[in-house]
Amino acid sequence: MTKIDTSRPETVLPTPSHTVGPFYGYALPFPGGGDIAPVGHPDTVAVRGYVYDGAGAPVPDAFVEIWGADPRGELPRVDGSMRRDPASGGHLGRNGVEFTGWGRVQTDADGHWYVRTLRPGARGADARYLSVCVFARGLLVHLFTRIYLPGDDAALAADPLLARLPDARRDTLVARKEPGGTYRFDIRLQGEGETVFLEFT
């Protein structure tokens, strides 16, 4: 048995009790986590951005989870964003055919994240949006927000949530369209330009 020197913090592997939270265990990132849309689907959109802390520095180890309705505005009922290899028991990516509406990605060293999903359809009085959950160091509780996709100004103006916010705060929930059909959405955890986060009771 190898003896571990526990007198120096750098020689001890972290465990859940060593973290303020969250502690990311094995297999939380999985192959194809950001590839939510089936390959070649005509309603595919790409959304990318950065996660920033209160000082404006990128957060290199955050998780961003995305949920979205399908293009008809219906919530997917398909299981299986993650599959297991029957031979090895390891985690495989998606099957590339079914749309589950859910994905999880980790930010890179620059705090960047990226997903490819289907453009969500509007649901009721709400404009088109993607639901987001953010996990990051120092957060005792994960944060919820939305990404509204621009393009229908009347729907955005009539959206019940957006209508309750001042203009400057509303802008933190609306993605910016970039060339090539990509949308940019940065998440600011606190400070100037902090993203509007939602509380569910």
N, C-alpha and C positions, 0 to 999 in steps of 0.2 A: 504494500500500500504506500502511495506517495504521500509524504507529509507536506501540508500547505502551511506556509509561514503566514499566520493571521495577524502578525504584529504590524504589517504594513497594508493599508487599504488597497494599494495597486496590485497586490498579489491574491486578493480574494475575489472570486467571481460574484457578481451581484445576484441577489435573490429578491423576491417581491418585498420582503421586509426592509430592504435597503433603499427603496425608492419612495419618493413622495407620491409618485404615480404618473401615469400608469406603467406597469411592468409588461413589456412586450415579450411574450413567450414564443416558443417554437411554432412555426407554421402560420403565424398571423399574416405575414405577407405571403401571397400564394401566386403561382404562375398565372398570368392573364388577369390579375386583380383589377386592372384598369381598363381591360378590353370588354366592356359590358355589352356593346352592340355586336350582333352577329356580323361576321366578315361580309362585306359587300352590300349590306343593307342600305337602301337609298335614303333613309332618314337619319343616318349617322351624323353626329356632331362631336367635335373634340372640345373639351374644356380643360384649360390649364391655368396654373397660377402658382403663387408662392404663399407660404405661411410665414408671417412675421411676428416677432414678439413685441413687447411694449416699447422697446428701444429702437425698433425698426430693423433689427437683425433677423436674418432668416433662421427658421427653426429646422435643423437638419434631420430630426428624428420624430416628426409628427406623423400621425395616421389621419387620412381623410377618407371617410366613408360617404358614398353617394347612393341615393335611392331616387328612382324616377319612374313616373308612369310611362306607358307606351305611347306611341304617336296618337292613339285614339283617346288618350286620357284615362285609360284603364290601368289599374294596378296589376302587375304580373302575378300569376299564381303558380309559376314554375319553380320547382325546387332545383337546387344543385349548382350554385355558383362555384363551389369547390367539389371536385371529384377525387376519389382515391384510386390509386393504381391497385387492381385486385391482386397483382403478383407481389408487389413490395409493400403495399399499405401506405406508400408515400402520397403526398398531395399532388394532384394534377391540376391543370388549368381547366377552363370551361370547355364545354363540348363544341363551342363555336356556332351553334345553331339556335338554341333557345335563349330568349331574352328574359333574364331574371330581374332586371331593373336595379340590381345592387352590385356595388364594387367597393374594393378597399385598396388604397395605394399608400405607400410610405413616401414622405418627401425625401429628396436626395440631399447631398451635402450642401447644396445651395438653397434648400428650402422649397424646391420646385416639385410640383405634382402634376399629373396628367391623366385624364380618363377619356375614353371613347365610348359614347353611349348613344341612345336614340333620343331624338328631339321629343321631349314630353308633350303630350297633348294637354290642353287646358282642362281643369276639373272644376265644375261649378262656376262660381264667380271668380275663382283664382286665375291669374295669368299663368303662363307656362313656367314651371320652376322645377328645380332639382332640390331634394332635401339633402342636407349635409350634416355630418357629425364629425367633430374634430377631437382627436386625442393628442395630447402633447405633454411634454415634461412640465412639471409644476402645476398641472391642472388636477385638482382632486376629483373633479367631476367633468365629464366630457361636455362639449359645447355643441349646440344645435343652431343651424342657420339655414338659409335658402339661397339658391342661385337662380335668379330670374333671368331668362334669356330675352334680349331686346328684339325688337322687330314689330311689335304690335303696341304702339303707344297708347291706344285707347284701352286695351286690356290692362296694361301696367298702371294706368291712371285709375282704373276702376277696381284694382285688386284691393280687397279689404285690409290686408296687412300693410301694404305699401302706402295706402291712403292715410293711414294713421301716423306716418312718420314725416318729420321735416325733410326737405329736399336733400340736405347734405347727408342725413342718415340713410335715406332711401337709396342713394347712390351706392352705398356699401353693399347692397343686395343685388344690384343689377350688373351682370357681366358686360364686358366691352367686346364688341365684335372685332376680330382681327382678320387680315387677309387669309384666304384659303378656307373660310368657313369655320375657323377656330374661335373660341370665346375665351377671354382672359378674365379670371376671377381671383383676386388676391384676398387672403384671409389675414386680417390684423387682429391679434388676440387682445390687445388693449392699447391705450394711448391715442394719439391723434389719428383720426380716420378709422377708429376701431369698428370692426364689422358688427352689425346688429346681430345679437344672439337671442335665441328664443328660449322661453322657459315653459315647460309643459307641466301642468298641475293636474 
